[in-house]
Amino acid sequence: QVQLVESGGGLVQPGGSLRLSCVVSGTIFSLYAMGWYRQAPGKQRELVAGITSGGSTNYADSVKGRFTVSRDNAKNTVYLQMNSLNAEDTAVYYCNADPPGLGPWDSWGQGTQVTVSS
């Protein structure tokens, strides 16, 4: 069973930055494409950034140019650097495989809350 522990969220002013981390255990992390997802109140969970096992990345249009996803396979960790944050980025952020929820990835971590507000 895969365990996912997200951290790094918090309250930040518009225009600010945060760096999220997700530590993965219980699987061979380096074999999997990973994604960062977010869920705002009343909305469905959405993929905001993905990174393949080889390091190729993709982003939702809403975060392109502002967010950067990276991974450290030696630390079983995936990161999300978020810059130029705005109120629309307020959500709970989760990591999972990309695509999520398959096989050993059938559960989610607790997520980390990001709140952008002045």
N, C-alpha and C positions, 0 to 999 in steps of 0.2 A: 504494500500500500504506500502510495506516494504521500509524503507530508510536505506542505507548502507553508512557509512562514514569511509573510510580507511585513515590511517595516519602512519607516521614513516619512510617513505622512504627517500632516499637521495643519495649522492655520497659517496662511500666508497672505500678504497683501497682493492686490492685482499688480502684475508686472514682476512678481517675485519668482523664486526658483525653489525646487525641492528635488531631492534624489531619493527614489524608492529602491529598495532592495527586496529580493525574494530568494530565500534559501530553500533549496530542494533536497529532500532526502528520500531514500527508499527506492531509488531507481538509478539507472545509468544516465545521468543528466545530459552528458555530452551527445547522446544519440538523438535527442529530441529537439525539434523546433519548439520555441517557447513564445508565449504571448503575454502582454499586459492587457488587462481588460478593466473596464470601469462600469459602475452602475450608479446612476444618479437616481434620486428619489422619483418614483413614478415612471421610470424608464427601464427598458431592457438593458441587460448587460451587453457591452459592445467591445470589440477588439480595437485597441488604440495603437498598438505597436507589436510587431512580431520580429523574431530573429531566428533564422534557421540554424541547424547544427554547424553549418559552415560559416556563419556570420553574416549572411545576407539579411537585410532588414526591409521592412515595409511598414507604412504608417497610414492611419486614417487621415483623410484630407483635413480634418479639423485640427490636427496636431502637427502636420508636416511643417518642418522648419523650426519648430519649438521644442519638440520632444526627441530624445535620442535613446534608443534601446541598445544595451550591450550585455555581454555575458562573460563570466570567468568560469570556465569549465573546471579549473583546479579547485575552485571554491564552491562549486555547485550553486552558483548564484547568478541571477539575472537582474539587471539594473534598469531603471528608467529615470533619465535626467529630464526634468521638466523645467523649461524656461518660459518667460513671458506668460505666466499663468493668468487666466482670467476667470470670471465667475462661472462660466460654462464648463470649466474643468473640475468644478466641485463634484465629488463622487467618492464612492469607496472603490479603491483600486485593488485588483487581484492579479495574480499570475497563475498560469496553467500552461499546459502544452498547447500548441497550435496545430490542428484544431483541439479544442478542449474537451475534457470529459470522457475520453475514450480509454478503454482498458484500465491500466493502473491509475489514470488521471481522473477517476470518476468522482473525486471529492474536491472541494475548494478549501482554501485557507480562510482565515478570519478577515482577510483584507486589511487595508490601511486607509484611513479616512483622510482625504485631502479637501480642505475647505479654503476657498479663495474669497476673501472678503476684506473690506477696509474697515 
